[in-house]
Amino acid sequence: MRIAVFLALSLTSATELPRIHPDAAASLLSTGKWWAQVGDHVVHTPHADSGLSAHVGDYYYAYGSHGALNDELLEKRVGGAGRVHIFHLPEGKDSLATSLPKVAGRRDSVSSLVQLSHKDVLSDAKLFPDFELPPDYTSGLSKDGEQMEKKVVDSITSTSVMQQLKDLVKLGDGTDQTRSYSNSKATANTVQYLQQKFKDMGFQTCRENFSDQTDVVAFLPGSESGSVTVGGHYDSRPFQGSAPGAVDNGSGASAVLEIARAVASAGVKPKKTLVFACFAAEEPGLRGSEEFASRLSASGAASSFVEDHGKTAEKLMARMCGGDTEATAILQANSFMRSKARRRENGEHEALVMDEIAWKSPSTTGPVVNLESYDWADKVLKHLAGASKTHNGDSLKVTHSNNPFGSDHMSFLQKNIQSVLSIHGDDESYPHYHQSTDAIDQVNPELYTLITKMNAGAALRLAGVA
């Protein structure tokens, strides 16, 4: 009876793929039809008079909020469930007249299009599988390096992360708690606060100015080439009025501060340059991370921030810091980087991005983090999962999505820089998203601490310890 209901519903619309219950999928094979499971139902070869193609390869799927679909995508959408959308594109994914909404916030963008295949299963269990570490995985650190990593991670506690977050959330314009990019006074106060925090920790800092916005960047120079960025955006929503943004994204920006504090307190001497970045203006379209990643990409994959061969370092710092007056001091303090012996083959850059890492969904049985990135960012993915296994054990469930979208990691991935977003599980269900009620009482301290520890450990594994 249930199957008949699904079939009846499918026949009522000529613009949707027909739907049946998963138990009936096997019967489609005898009729030569393709099928794919989407959530709690199966879609299959459409009827000849539907106006839709019979070829499975003419369909593509993407992941993202329904509200992010533009008019063209809504017109092409022929199936889906939740955040999974199937589009009818018989002329290929490049036939869209409008660009996919990618450069936007979490619920205003979608992932890249993926061609549908026969017997695809598009469910949360398949789209967010548990991340499995390969049996031969190692941290890559020496015993001394592992001890240093433990020292750093052990100093990160629920008390310390929550204090960082509470202090950040208090900021505003004197009237409202807000870090909205559109509030110039609140933004200036936040920038001053973040830079002073990094300075108090002993880091060399700069303000990366662009347009009317400012990224706040702190550096811990390494002994070799390459860099590892630990980043998160500091701006919040709503754009007007009260916008404490405790979860989105006070949690990510404060975690950057907390990891930086732990690294500084432990006296870490990294091989790759460690960069702590608080990005501006993520909410209106990933603007801060795009500026940062563009400058980083332009600096050259085989160069560190502070290598000095002629005027290379001066040019690199000028590019990253946009003429900030402190760039000169950074160069002078690190003239030792001129040594040719310190050049190594590991000159690439990687980035750890944290956004919405502190809300525990009631639909999850325990703390869950999703590592979102393309599979080719495997080095970063493995070190995140490996660090969580070492420091969190089974306390944090680690899942992985190969359909990234809608946060600052995209700015790096689009430039072929390995980057992974850490985000709490079931993020779409957060009821206080972009509301003035996104306050400190929505934060789960246990989950928040576990994810922060994971990123701290991964940062040292990626950077190496001298």
N, C-alpha and C positions, 0 to 999 in steps of 0.2 A: 504493500500500500504506500509505503514511504517513497519507493522508487517511482511509482506512478505519479505522486505529487511533484517530485523533482522534474519529471519529464513534462508534465503539464505546465509547470512554471516556465520551463525552457522554451516551450513552443509559443508562449505569449509574447516573446520578444525576438525580432529578427536580427537584432544587433548584439545578442549575447550568445556565447557558446552554450550548447545544451549541457545540462547538469544531471548527474545521477548519483546514487549512493555508492561509496567505494566498494561495497560488497558485490556490485553488479559489473565492476570494471572488467573482470575476466571474460564476461560474455561478449565484450566488444571485440576481442581478438578474433573470434570466429567469423565476424562480419568484416574484418579487415580495417577496423577503425583504430585510430590512435587515441590515447587518453593521457591525462595528467591530473594528479590529485592536487587540489587547491583547498587547503584548510580541511573542512569536514565533508567535502564533496569532490566529485570527479567531473571534469569537463572533457569533451571528446569531439571527434569529427562532426562538424555541423551538417545540417540537412542541406541538400542540393539547392533548395529554393531560398536559403537563408540570406544569400548575398555575401556570405563569408567563404574564405578559401578552405579547401579540404586538406591542404598541405600543412602539417604541423610546423614546418620551418617558417611559415608566414606569420607566426605569432611570437611575440616577445613579452617578457615580464620584467617588472621593476619593483623595487621595494621602497615604500615611503608613505607618508600620510595622504589620505584621500584629498584633503584640502589643498595639497600641494600641486594637484593635477591642473594644468592649464586647459583652456577650452579644447585645443586640438587633442590632447591626451584623453580628455573626457569623451570626446567624439570617437576616438579609436579604441577606447576601453571596451572589452567584450567579455570580461570575466575577472574574478579575483575574490579575495577574502581578506578582511582586515587590511593590513598594509601591503598585501601582495596584489599587484595589478597586472592583468594580461591585456595586451594591445594587439590589434589586427593590423599588421604592416606588411602587406604582400609585396611591396616594392623595397623592402628592407628597412632597417632601423635608421638609415641615413636619409630616408625620404621625408622625415618630419620637417615641416616648414619652420617650426619654432624650436628653440633649444630646450633641452631638458632643464627643469628648474633644479640646478645643482648648487649654485653659489648663493646659498641662503641658509637660514636657520634650520633647526632640526625638523620641524613640522612644516616647513615651506619648501622642501626639496625632496628629490627621489634619487635612487641609485641609478647606475648605468643600466641600459637595456641588455637583457640576456635572451638569446634565442631559445624558444621552448623546444623540448624534445619529448618523444614518446616515453611514457612512464615516469616523467618527472614527478617528484613529490615536493610540493611547495607548502610545507607546514613549518611551524616553529621548530619542531624537532629536527627537521632537515636544514632549515635556514639558519638555525642557531645551535649547531651540534656542540657537544662538549669538546674542548680543545684537548687533543691527545698529544703529549710530548713524545717524540721519537725515543726509542730505547737508548740510543747512543748520545742523547743530549748531555752537554756539560755546560757549566757556567762560563768556562773560558778563563776564570780567574785562578791565580796561584793560591796557595793556602793562606798567605798573608792577605791577599786580596779578598778572599772569602771571609776572613776574620774582620776586615774593614767593613765589608758589606753588612755583616751581622751587627757590627757596632752601630752603623748608620740606621739600619732598619729597627733595631731594638730600641733606639731612642725615640722612635715615633710611637706615640701612645694616643689612646682615645682622648685623654685630657689635652695633650698638646695640639692635636689636629682641631679639636673643637674650639680651643682658645683662639687659634689662628682664624678660624671661620667667624667666630663671634665678633672679633675685632674688625674684620673686613666688612661684615654685614652692617655694622654701626655707621659706616661712612654715608655721606650724603651731601646735600647742599645747605645744611643748616635748618631746613624745614622738613624734608622727607629723607628717609633712608633710601638711597638710590645710587646706582652707578650707570644710569642710562647714558648712552653715547650722545644723546641729544641734549643732555643737561651739562652745559659747559662747566659750571661751577663744581658740580659733583664729580665730573670727570677729572678736572684739575686737582681736586682734593684727593681723589683716588690715585692718580699718577704720582703725586707728591708722597703719599703714604707708602705706596709700593716701592718706589725708589729708595726712600729712607730706610725701609725694612731691609732691603738688600744691602744697603751701605752699612747698616748696623751689624750685619752678619760678616762684614769684611769683604764683600764682593765689589769688583769693578763694575760699574753700571753705565748705561746710557739710555737716553730717551730716543726711540726711533720715531721721528716725526714724519707724518704724511698727511696731506690734506689738513683737516682740522682735528685729527686724532693722533694718539701717541701710544705706541707699544713701550712697555718698560722691560728692559733686558739687563740681565746680570751674567757675568762671565767668570768661569773658573778655568783659566788657560791650562791646556794639556801639554804633555811633553812630545806628542806626536801630532800628525795631521788628522783632519777630520773633526767632527763635532757630534754631540748628542744634545738635542733640545728637549727640555721638559717644559711643557707649555699648557696654558689654559686661558680662556678669555675671561676678562674681569667685568665686562659690561653686563647689565641686567635689563629686564623688562618687567612691567610695562614701560613704554618710553616716557610717559608722563606720570607724575604723582609718585606714590610710594612704590618702590621696586627693590625690596631687600635682596632678592635673587639669591637666597641661601643655597638652594640646590643648583640652580642654573644662573650663573655658574660660580657662585661664591665657593662652592665645594671644590671645583677644579683649580681656581686661582689660589685659594688658600692652601691646597695640597702642594702647589708649586712652591709656595713660601715655606711650607713645613719640610719638604724634601731638601730645599736649599739650606734651611737651618740645620738639619741633621747632617748634611754633607759638610757644612762649614764647621760645626762643632766637633766632628770626628777628625778634621784635618785631612780630608781626602786629597790625594794628588793624582788626578786622572791622567790617563794616556791621551785620550781625545779631550778636546775642550768641552766642558760641560756648560751649557747655556740654559738659563732659567728665564723663560719669557712669559709675561702676562700680556696677552693680546687685547687690543682695543677692538671695538665695533664688530664683534662676531655677529651679533643679532641682526644688523641691517645687511649682512651679506659677506661674512668672513673677511672683512676688509683688513683687519690687523694682521692676521696670519698670512693672508695673501701678500701683503707688503713684505713681511718678514721672510716668507719662503721665496719670494721673487729675488730679494737681495741675496739670500743664502745660495740660491741656485746660480745666480749670476757670479757669485764669488768663485765658482769652480769647484768641482767635486774632489779635486786632489789637493786642495789648500785648506789650511786651518785658518781661523780668524786672525791669528797673531804670528803666522810665519812671516819672516822678513827676508826677502831676497830682493835687494834694491828697495823699491818703493811698493812692493807687493802688499806688505802688511798695512801700510798706510792707506793704500787704495781699498783694501778689503774692509778695514775698519770704517773708512769714510762711507763705503757703500752700505755697511750694516747699520751704522749709527747716524747716517745722514748729516755729518758735520758736527755732531755733538761735541762739545768742547772736552769732554772727558775721554774721548777716543785717543787723544795724544798721550794722556797719562797711562792709558792701558798699554799702548805700544812701548813706552819708556820702561814700564814696570816689567815687561816681558821680552827684553832684548835677547834673552838667552835662547829664544826660539830661532835665532839665526843659524844655529849649529846644523850643518848638513847631516850630521849623524842622527839627528832626531827625526829626520824624514822617514816615513814608513809607507808601506803599501796600502794601509787601511785609511785611505783619505776620504772615505764617503761620509755622508751625513745621515743621521737618523733622528726621528722625532717621536716622543711620547706625548700624547695629547689627552687631557682629562676634561670631561664635560659631563655634568650631571652624574656624580659618582656617590651620592649620599642618601638616596631614597630607596627604601626596601618595599617592593611591591607586595601587597597582601596575597597575590596569586603565586608567589614563589615560596617554596618550603624552607628556604634558608637564604643567606646572602649570595647574590649572583652578580657577576660582572660579565659584560659582553665585550670581547676584544674585536673591534670592527675595523677591518681593512681587507684589501685584496690579498689573496693567498701569496702573492709574490713578495709581500713584506714579511717573509717567513723568519728572518733573523730576529726582528723585533717581537713578533708574535711568540716565538719560542722562549725568548728571554723573559718576557712578561709572565708566561705560563710557568716557566721554570722558577722564577723568583717567587711566585705565589705558592708553588708547591713546597719550596724550601721554608718560607716564612709563615705561610698560612695553613699548610697542610690541607686537610679536607674542610676547613672552616669556610672557604670561599669557592663556590662553584664557578668555573671558568668556561664560558662558551665563546664561540667565534662566529662572526658573520662575514661572508665574502662579498657582501653587497653594501659597501660604504656609501654614506651620503651625509649631508647636513651638519657638519661641524668642521673645526679647524684642521683636522687631519687631511681633509680633501685638498687644502692648499698645497700640502707637501706631496701627496700622492699624484696630483696632476702634473707635478714636475719630476716624477719618477724618483722621489725621495721616500725611502721606507718610513712609514708612519702608521701608528696604530692608535685608535681612539679607545680609551677605557670609558665605559658608560654602564650605569647600573641596569640590571635586567628589567625587561618590560617597561622601558622608558616611555613608550607611547601612552601608558596608562596613568602617568603622573597627573593627578587632578589639579595641581596648583601651578602648572606650567604657564609661564609668562603672566602670572597674576600677582597682585600685591600680597597674597597669602603664601607666596613661596618664601616662608620664614624659617627661622632656625628650628622651630618645633617639628618641622617636616623631616629633619635630618636623622638618619639612623647612625649613631656613632660607631657601632661595631662594623657595619658595612663600609663606612667612610674610612675607617682606620685600615681595614684589610686591603682596600684598593690602593690607598696611599702607600702602604708598605710594599705592595707588589711593584708599583711604579718606581719606588726608590731603589729596590733591589735590581730591577731591570736597567735602570739608568747606569748603575755602576758596572753591570755586566757588559753593557754596550760600550761604555766609555773605556773600561779597563782601569786598573789601578796600578800606578807606577811603583 
